[in-house]
Amino acid sequence: MEDPQHLDHDQRAGWVRGIICFNCNGGLGWFRDDVSRLARAITYLRGTTWQRVLIHPGVFPMCSPTRGRPPSQRS
């Protein structure tokens, strides 16, 4: 099932920008279409989100930029 389609528009000018999903439309509204707020949110996520990090061909443990590697499954 596809996400419902919503008409996205610029809040200040009223211009239609495109058709996007419900969650994206709401997200842009919460950020008030402010590029600097979105950039800060992206920076935050990049610094706190667990990511796969290549340490050897085919070996990608999960690491957090702020917390390091997750605890071993054996602990």
N, C-alpha and C positions, 0 to 999 in steps of 0.2 A: 504494500500500500504506500503510495506516495504522500509526501507531506502536503498539506493544503497550501495552495499558492496565494500569496498576498501581494498586493500592489505596494511597492516601496516608494516613498516620496521624500524629498528634502523638506524638512520641517520649516525652515526659514523661507525658502523661495516657493515651496509648493510644487516644484517640478517633479514629475514622475521619473524615477531612476530605473525601475525594472520590477520584475516579478521574483520574489524570494519566498522561502519557507516561513512558516509562522514563527519558529524559534529565532531565526536570523532577524526577522523584522522586529521582534520584541527586543532582542539584544542590541540592535542599533538604537532603538528608542531609549533603552537604559543608559547607553553611552552618550546619548544626546547628539549623535552624529559627529562627535568630537574626535578627530583623528589622533590628537595627543593623548586622550584618555584610552583609546583603543591601543595605541603604541605602548603605553604604560602597562596595560593589561597583558599584552603579548610578552613584554619583558618579564613581568611577574611569572607568567606561566612557564616561560623558557627556563627560569631560574628555580622553579619548584616542582616541575612535573617529572615523574620517573620516565627515563628514556633508555632505549637500547643503545649501548656503546660497544663498538667493535674493538675487541682486544686481541683477536686472532681470527684468521679467515673462518667464517662460520660460527664464531663464538660471540654472542651478544648478550652479556648480562645486563640486567636492569640497574641503572644508577640514577641517583638524584643529585643535581648540582649542589644542593645544600645539605644532603644527608649521606652521600656516598652510596655504597652498595647495600642492598637489602640483606637482612639476616639470612643465614644459610637455612635451607629446608631441613637440615639434619638437627638444628638446635631446638 
